[in-house]
Amino acid sequence: MKVYLSADMEGITGLVDAEDVQPPGRDYERGRVLMTEDVNAAVRGAYDAGATAVLVNDAHGPMRNILPDLLDPRATLIKGRPKPMGMIEGLTGEYDAVLCVGFHARAGVLGVLSHSFMGHEIEDIWLDDDPTGEIGLFHAASSAYGVPVALLTGDDTACAEMKAWDPAVATVPVKFARDRFAAQLVPVAEARAAIEASTTEALRNLPGITTDLATTRHLAVRWQSASVASHLTAIPGVTRRDDRTVAVEGDMLHLYRLFNLFLRVATAVTSNPPYC
Protein backbone atom coordinates (compact mmCIF):
# COMPACT_ATOMS: atom_id res chain seq x y z
CA MET A 1 0.00 0.00 0.00
CA LYS A 2 1.39 3.37 -1.08
CA VAL A 3 0.30 6.35 1.01
CA TYR A 4 0.53 10.04 0.13
CA LEU A 5 0.63 12.59 2.97
CA SER A 6 0.14 16.34 2.50
CA ALA A 7 1.13 18.43 5.53
CA ASP A 8 -0.09 21.94 6.21
CA MET A 9 0.76 23.82 9.40
CA GLU A 10 -2.19 25.82 10.71
CA GLY A 11 -4.00 22.68 11.84
CA ILE A 12 -1.01 21.19 13.68
CA THR A 13 -1.29 20.28 17.36
CA GLY A 14 -0.70 23.27 19.65
CA LEU A 15 -0.43 26.01 17.00
CA VAL A 16 -2.86 28.95 17.02
CA ASP A 17 -1.09 32.14 15.86
CA ALA A 18 0.94 33.57 12.99
CA GLU A 19 3.97 33.57 15.28
CA ASP A 20 3.63 29.77 15.38
CA VAL A 21 3.46 29.15 11.62
CA GLN A 22 5.21 31.98 9.78
CA PRO A 23 8.95 32.60 9.68
CA PRO A 24 10.49 34.46 11.45
CA GLY A 25 7.81 34.19 14.13
CA ARG A 26 9.09 33.79 17.66
CA ASP A 27 7.51 30.32 17.98
CA TYR A 28 7.91 29.21 14.36
CA GLU A 29 10.92 26.97 15.02
CA ARG A 30 9.02 25.20 17.78
CA GLY A 31 6.06 24.94 15.41
CA ARG A 32 8.25 23.12 12.90
CA VAL A 33 9.02 20.47 15.50
CA LEU A 34 5.34 20.06 16.37
CA MET A 35 4.48 19.79 12.67
CA THR A 36 7.11 17.14 12.09
CA GLU A 37 5.89 15.10 15.04
CA ASP A 38 2.24 15.20 13.90
CA VAL A 39 3.43 13.94 10.52
CA ASN A 40 5.47 11.22 12.22
CA ALA A 41 2.39 10.05 14.11
CA ALA A 42 0.54 9.62 10.81
CA VAL A 43 3.53 7.87 9.23
CA ARG A 44 3.66 5.41 12.13
CA GLY A 45 -0.04 4.77 11.76
CA ALA A 46 0.34 4.19 8.03
CA TYR A 47 3.05 1.60 8.51
CA ASP A 48 1.04 -0.08 11.26
CA ALA A 49 -1.74 -0.43 8.66
CA GLY A 50 0.61 -2.13 6.20
CA ALA A 51 1.98 0.76 4.13
CA THR A 52 4.97 -0.10 1.96
CA ALA A 53 5.82 3.52 1.12
CA VAL A 54 4.82 6.96 2.43
CA LEU A 55 5.49 10.14 0.45
CA VAL A 56 5.22 13.38 2.48
CA ASN A 57 4.65 16.72 0.76
CA ASP A 58 5.46 19.83 2.83
CA ALA A 59 2.52 21.97 1.73
CA HIS A 60 2.67 25.01 4.00
CA GLY A 61 3.89 28.50 3.07
CA PRO A 62 7.57 28.29 2.11
CA MET A 63 7.17 24.49 1.98
CA ARG A 64 10.41 24.13 3.95
CA ASN A 65 8.90 23.56 7.38
CA ILE A 66 9.24 19.86 8.14
CA LEU A 67 12.58 18.99 9.71
CA PRO A 68 14.14 16.16 7.66
CA ASP A 69 16.40 15.01 10.47
CA LEU A 70 13.40 14.52 12.78
CA LEU A 71 11.12 12.95 10.15
CA ASP A 72 10.45 9.22 10.40
CA PRO A 73 13.19 7.72 8.18
CA ARG A 74 10.68 5.44 6.46
CA ALA A 75 9.03 8.48 4.82
CA THR A 76 10.22 10.31 1.70
CA LEU A 77 9.89 14.12 1.76
CA ILE A 78 9.09 16.66 -0.96
CA LYS A 79 10.42 20.01 0.23
CA GLY A 80 10.52 23.53 -1.24
CA ARG A 81 8.69 25.54 -3.89
CA PRO A 82 7.45 26.39 -6.45
CA LYS A 83 5.63 23.17 -7.23
CA PRO A 84 3.32 22.94 -10.25
CA MET A 85 0.68 21.08 -8.23
CA GLY A 86 1.29 22.77 -4.89
CA MET A 87 -0.35 20.91 -2.03
CA ILE A 88 -0.79 17.73 -4.09
CA GLU A 89 2.67 17.71 -5.69
CA GLY A 90 3.80 14.13 -6.25
CA LEU A 91 0.34 12.58 -5.98
CA THR A 92 -0.57 10.16 -8.76
CA GLY A 93 -3.12 7.43 -9.32
CA GLU A 94 -0.53 4.90 -8.16
CA TYR A 95 -1.24 5.78 -4.52
CA ASP A 96 -3.84 3.92 -2.50
CA ALA A 97 -4.75 6.65 -0.01
CA VAL A 98 -4.17 10.27 0.97
CA LEU A 99 -3.63 11.68 4.45
CA CYS A 100 -4.14 15.39 5.20
CA VAL A 101 -2.23 16.47 8.31
CA GLY A 102 -2.51 19.93 9.86
CA PHE A 103 -5.21 21.34 7.57
CA HIS A 104 -7.37 24.42 8.31
CA ALA A 105 -10.79 25.82 7.44
CA ARG A 106 -11.51 28.06 4.46
CA ALA A 107 -11.59 31.85 4.35
CA GLY A 108 -14.56 33.44 6.08
CA VAL A 109 -15.15 30.55 8.48
CA LEU A 110 -14.36 30.94 12.18
CA GLY A 111 -11.63 28.36 12.46
CA VAL A 112 -8.09 28.55 13.81
CA LEU A 113 -5.91 30.49 11.32
CA SER A 114 -8.65 30.10 8.69
CA HIS A 115 -7.90 31.36 5.17
CA SER A 116 -7.74 30.10 1.60
CA PHE A 117 -4.22 29.80 0.19
CA MET A 118 -3.25 33.51 0.22
CA GLY A 119 -4.89 34.92 3.30
CA HIS A 120 -6.26 38.39 2.71
CA GLU A 121 -5.77 38.22 -1.04
CA ILE A 122 -8.39 35.50 -1.69
CA GLU A 123 -11.84 36.30 -0.36
CA ASP A 124 -13.84 33.38 -1.77
CA ILE A 125 -13.49 30.28 -3.94
CA TRP A 126 -16.31 28.30 -5.54
CA LEU A 127 -16.09 24.85 -7.10
CA ASP A 128 -19.21 24.16 -9.16
CA ASP A 129 -20.82 27.07 -7.25
CA ASP A 130 -20.09 25.47 -3.86
CA PRO A 131 -17.99 27.60 -1.47
CA THR A 132 -14.66 25.90 -0.98
CA GLY A 133 -11.12 26.35 0.25
CA GLU A 134 -7.99 24.27 0.43
CA ILE A 135 -9.82 21.23 1.81
CA GLY A 136 -12.47 21.11 -0.91
CA LEU A 137 -10.05 21.65 -3.79
CA PHE A 138 -7.64 19.09 -2.37
CA HIS A 139 -10.38 16.50 -1.98
CA ALA A 140 -11.65 17.08 -5.51
CA ALA A 141 -8.17 16.78 -7.02
CA SER A 142 -7.36 13.64 -5.06
CA SER A 143 -10.66 12.12 -6.16
CA ALA A 144 -9.84 12.98 -9.78
CA TYR A 145 -6.75 10.80 -9.46
CA GLY A 146 -8.95 8.05 -8.07
CA VAL A 147 -7.21 8.14 -4.70
CA PRO A 148 -9.45 8.40 -1.61
CA VAL A 149 -8.73 10.84 1.20
CA ALA A 150 -8.55 8.58 4.22
CA LEU A 151 -7.87 11.04 7.04
CA LEU A 152 -7.66 14.72 7.96
CA THR A 153 -6.25 16.31 11.10
CA GLY A 154 -6.78 19.92 12.17
CA ASP A 155 -9.10 21.96 14.35
CA ASP A 156 -12.75 21.01 14.79
CA THR A 157 -13.84 23.49 12.11
CA ALA A 158 -11.52 21.98 9.51
CA CYS A 159 -12.72 18.51 10.45
CA ALA A 160 -16.35 19.57 9.98
CA GLU A 161 -15.48 21.12 6.61
CA MET A 162 -13.98 17.85 5.39
CA LYS A 163 -16.94 15.85 6.68
CA ALA A 164 -19.25 18.13 4.69
CA TRP A 165 -17.32 17.24 1.53
CA ASP A 166 -16.99 13.54 2.30
CA PRO A 167 -18.46 11.89 5.43
CA ALA A 168 -16.30 8.80 4.81
CA VAL A 169 -13.07 10.65 5.67
CA ALA A 170 -11.81 9.99 9.19
CA THR A 171 -11.02 13.20 11.08
CA VAL A 172 -8.92 13.95 14.15
CA PRO A 173 -9.56 17.29 15.89
CA VAL A 174 -6.35 18.29 17.67
CA LYS A 175 -7.82 21.60 18.91
CA PHE A 176 -11.19 23.32 19.22
CA ALA A 177 -11.53 26.83 17.86
CA ARG A 178 -12.42 29.55 20.36
CA ASP A 179 -11.67 32.26 17.78
CA ARG A 180 -9.42 32.71 14.75
CA PHE A 181 -6.27 32.89 16.86
CA ALA A 182 -7.39 31.01 19.96
CA ALA A 183 -8.20 27.38 20.65
CA GLN A 184 -8.74 24.83 23.36
CA LEU A 185 -5.89 22.38 22.77
CA VAL A 186 -5.93 18.62 22.94
CA PRO A 187 -2.86 17.56 24.99
CA VAL A 188 0.04 16.89 22.66
CA ALA A 189 0.58 13.23 23.59
CA GLU A 190 -3.15 12.54 23.34
CA ALA A 191 -3.39 14.24 19.94
CA ARG A 192 -0.46 12.30 18.48
CA ALA A 193 -1.82 9.02 19.79
CA ALA A 194 -5.18 9.80 18.18
CA ILE A 195 -3.52 10.67 14.85
CA GLU A 196 -1.56 7.41 14.85
CA ALA A 197 -4.48 5.19 15.82
CA SER A 198 -6.96 6.92 13.50
CA THR A 199 -4.55 6.69 10.56
CA THR A 200 -4.18 2.96 11.05
CA GLU A 201 -7.92 2.41 11.30
CA ALA A 202 -8.71 4.65 8.31
CA LEU A 203 -6.20 2.90 6.05
CA ARG A 204 -7.54 -0.51 7.03
CA ASN A 205 -11.04 0.59 6.02
CA LEU A 206 -10.51 2.52 2.80
CA PRO A 207 -13.63 3.51 0.86
CA GLY A 208 -13.88 2.71 -2.82
CA ILE A 209 -13.60 5.51 -5.37
CA THR A 210 -14.05 5.90 -9.13
CA THR A 211 -11.69 7.99 -11.22
CA ASP A 212 -13.31 10.46 -13.63
CA LEU A 213 -10.72 12.68 -15.26
CA ALA A 214 -13.06 13.82 -18.02
CA THR A 215 -15.68 15.58 -15.90
CA THR A 216 -15.80 19.33 -16.50
CA ARG A 217 -15.68 21.35 -13.30
CA HIS A 218 -16.22 25.08 -12.78
CA LEU A 219 -13.86 27.15 -10.62
CA ALA A 220 -14.35 30.77 -9.58
CA VAL A 221 -12.12 32.91 -7.36
CA ARG A 222 -12.89 36.32 -5.86
CA TRP A 223 -9.77 38.33 -5.12
CA GLN A 224 -9.34 41.31 -2.85
CA SER A 225 -7.62 43.14 -5.69
CA ALA A 226 -9.23 43.89 -9.05
CA SER A 227 -5.69 44.09 -10.42
CA VAL A 228 -5.18 40.36 -9.88
CA ALA A 229 -8.39 39.52 -11.72
CA SER A 230 -7.38 41.80 -14.58
CA HIS A 231 -4.01 40.09 -15.00
CA LEU A 232 -5.48 36.59 -14.85
CA THR A 233 -7.77 37.22 -17.82
CA ALA A 234 -4.65 37.09 -20.02
CA ILE A 235 -4.68 33.30 -19.43
CA PRO A 236 -6.69 31.53 -22.18
CA GLY A 237 -10.06 30.35 -20.92
CA VAL A 238 -10.17 32.64 -17.88
CA THR A 239 -13.10 35.08 -17.82
CA ARG A 240 -14.21 37.78 -15.39
CA ARG A 241 -17.55 37.63 -13.63
CA ASP A 242 -17.01 41.05 -12.13
CA ASP A 243 -14.06 43.33 -11.39
CA ARG A 244 -12.61 40.98 -8.75
CA THR A 245 -13.92 37.53 -9.68
CA VAL A 246 -12.47 35.23 -12.33
CA ALA A 247 -13.90 31.94 -13.58
CA VAL A 248 -12.61 29.01 -15.61
CA GLU A 249 -13.71 25.47 -16.41
CA GLY A 250 -11.97 22.21 -17.21
CA ASP A 251 -11.11 18.84 -15.72
CA MET A 252 -10.20 18.97 -12.04
CA LEU A 253 -6.49 18.29 -12.34
CA HIS A 254 -6.10 20.98 -14.99
CA LEU A 255 -7.98 23.41 -12.75
CA TYR A 256 -5.81 22.57 -9.76
CA ARG A 257 -2.61 23.19 -11.68
CA LEU A 258 -4.07 26.35 -13.20
CA PHE A 259 -5.08 27.59 -9.77
CA ASN A 260 -1.49 27.23 -8.60
CA LEU A 261 -0.52 29.44 -11.55
CA PHE A 262 -3.15 31.93 -10.34
CA LEU A 263 -1.37 32.04 -6.99
CA ARG A 264 1.98 32.81 -8.57
CA VAL A 265 0.49 35.59 -10.69
CA ALA A 266 -1.28 37.04 -7.66
CA THR A 267 1.92 36.95 -5.63
CA ALA A 268 3.75 38.85 -8.36
CA VAL A 269 0.97 41.45 -8.70
CA THR A 270 0.45 42.10 -4.99
CA SER A 271 2.62 42.47 -1.95
CA ASN A 272 0.94 39.34 -0.52
CA PRO A 273 0.84 40.54 3.12
CA PRO A 274 0.59 37.97 5.92
CA TYR A 275 -2.96 36.57 6.21
CA CYS A 276 -2.96 37.36 9.93
N, C-alpha and C positions, 0 to 999 in steps of 0.2 A: 504493500500500500504506500503510495506516494502522497505526501501531505504538503500543501502550500500554506504558509503562514504570513499574513500581512500585519505589520505592527505599527500602530499609531501611538501617540503619547498622551493625549489629553484624557483618555480613559484608563490610564494605568493606575494601579493601586497607590493611594496616598497623594496623588497630584491634583491640585485644585486651582493653580494660579499661573499666570504667564511666567513668573519667576521660576516656576518648576519645570517649564517645558520649552522655554526659548533661550538660546544663548544670547548674551552672557548672563542670564539670570542668576541670582545668588544661590538658588537651589537647583539649578539646571544639572550640574554634575551629579548631584545626588539622584535627581530624577532619571538620569541615564542608567544608573545602577538599578533602580526600581523597575524601569522598563525592561532591562535585560533579564531580570529575575522573573517578571511575569511571563516573558517569552519562554524562559527556561522551563517554567511550570507546564506550559502548554506542550513544549517539546517532550518533556518527560511523559506527559499523558499520551502523546501520540505514539511514542515507542512502546508504552505499556499496552496500547491497543493493537500493536503489531505493525507499526509503520516501518518501512524499509528505507525511507529517505524523507527528510524534512527540509524544505527550502524556505528561508526566512527573508522577507523583503522589508527593509527599514523604510517605512512609508511616511514618516513625520518630518515636516519642515525641511531642514537641510539634508535629511535622509542619511545622516552620519551620527546617529544617536546611540544605537546599540553598541555595547562594548565587546568587540570580538574576543578579547582575552577572557571575558567572563561568560560568554555564550556557551551553552552546551556543545561540546565538540562534535556531537553527532549531527548537528545542524549545519547547513551551508547558508551563508549570508550574502545578500545583495545590498550593497552600501553605496551611497552617493547619488548625485543627480547632475544633469537631467536624465530622466528615463522616459522613453516614448509612451509607455503605458502607466507611468506613475505608480499608484498604489497597488496595481496588479501586475507590475513588471515581473516577467518570468513565469507567469501562470500560463499553462497550456492545457489542452484537453487530455494530456497524459496523466494529470493528477487525479486522485480519487476523492479529495476533499480539501476544503479551504477552512482555515481558522482565522478569525479576525480578533486580534488582541489589542486592547487599549483604544477602542473606537469611541466616538463622541456623537452627540446629537447634532442635527442640522441647524442652520442659521434660523433665528427667530423662535426657537424652542428653548424653554428654560431648563437647560441641562448644563452640567459642569463644562466650562470652556467651549460651549456650543458655537459652531460656525460652519460654513461650507467652503472648504478649500482655502479661500483667501481672506477670511475674516470680514472686515468691513467692506471689501471691494465687491463681494458677491452678496446680493440681498436675497435672491430666491433662485431656485432651480426647479424645473418641472420635467418629469419624464412621462410622456403620454398624458400630459395635463395633471399628473399627480405630483404634489410638492415632494421634493426629495433633497437629499444631501449626499454626503460621502457614502453612507450606509446603503442607500437605495441604488445609487449608481454602481457601487461595488457588487452588490448582490445581482443586479441585472447583467453585468459583464461576466461575472463568474458563471451564471446560469447559461449565458450564451456559449461559453466553452463546454457546457455540459458537466460542470463540476459543482457539486452541491456545497453550499456554505454550511458547515457542521456546527460552528460555535462562534459566539461573539462575547467578548468581555468589555466592560466599560461601566459607566454609571447607570442607574436605573432608567434614566430617560433614554439613553442609547439602546439599552436592552429592549425597552418597549417599542422603540422605533424599528428595530430589526424584527421583532415579533409581528408588527403590523405588516411588514413586507412578506414574512415567511414564518408562520407559527411553528414550523418544524425545526427551526434553528434553535439549538440549545444556547442559553444566555447565562452569563455569570455577572451579577452586579457586584462590583468591588467597592462601590460608594453610592450614597444616596444624595441626590442634589438638594441642597437647601437654597441655593441661588446659583448664579452663573460662576461665581468664584468661591463657593463655599459648599461643603459636603459633609455628611456624616460618614466616616470611613469604616469600612470593614477592616478588622485587624489584619496586618500584613500576612502573618502566617496562615490565618484562616482563609484569606483571599487566595493565596497561592495554592493551598490545598484544594480549594474549590475549583480553581482553574484546572489543576492537574486531573482531578477525579472526573470533572465534567467533560474534559477533552477526551479522556479514555472512553467514557460512556457514549459520547456523541459519535465517535469514530466507529464504535462497535455497532451502532444502530443508524447507519447512514440511510437517508431517504433516496429514493430513485429520482432521476431527473432526465429530461429529454433535451437534447441539443437542438436549437433552431437558429442557425446563423443567418437565415434569409429574412427573418421577420423585420419589417420596417418599424423603427421606433422614432418618436418625436422628442427632441430635446430643446428646451428653452431656458435661457439664463438672463436674469435681470441684474445688471451691474449698477453699482453706485454712480459710476461715471459714464456719461453719454459718449465720452471720447473713446472708451474701450469698445462700446458697441459699434461706433463708427468705423474703427479700424478693423474689426472682425468681419465686417461686410465685404472686405476685399477677398475673403476666402470663398472660393466657389461653393455655392449651395447655401451659404449663410444669408439669411434675410433678417430685417428688423421689424419687430412688431410695434415698437414705439422707440423713442429716443434712446432708451436704456436697455431694451430687451431684444436679444437676438434669438433666432430659432433655426434649427436645421433638422433634417431627417436622414435616416440611413439604418444599416444594421448596427446592433449594439456595440460591437467591438470597434467598428469604425467611429461611432460617436464617442466612445470612451477615449480613443486615441486623439480624436479631433478636440475633445474637451481639454485634454492636457496641452494641446497647442494653444487653445484659448487662454489658458493660465499663463503661458509664457509670453503671449502677446500682451496680456493685461499687466503682467509684471513690468514689461518694458515701457508700457504707456503711463503707468502710475508709479507713485513712490512706494506702493504696497506697504502701508504702515502696519504695525502689529495689530492683530485682531482684538487685542485686549486694551 
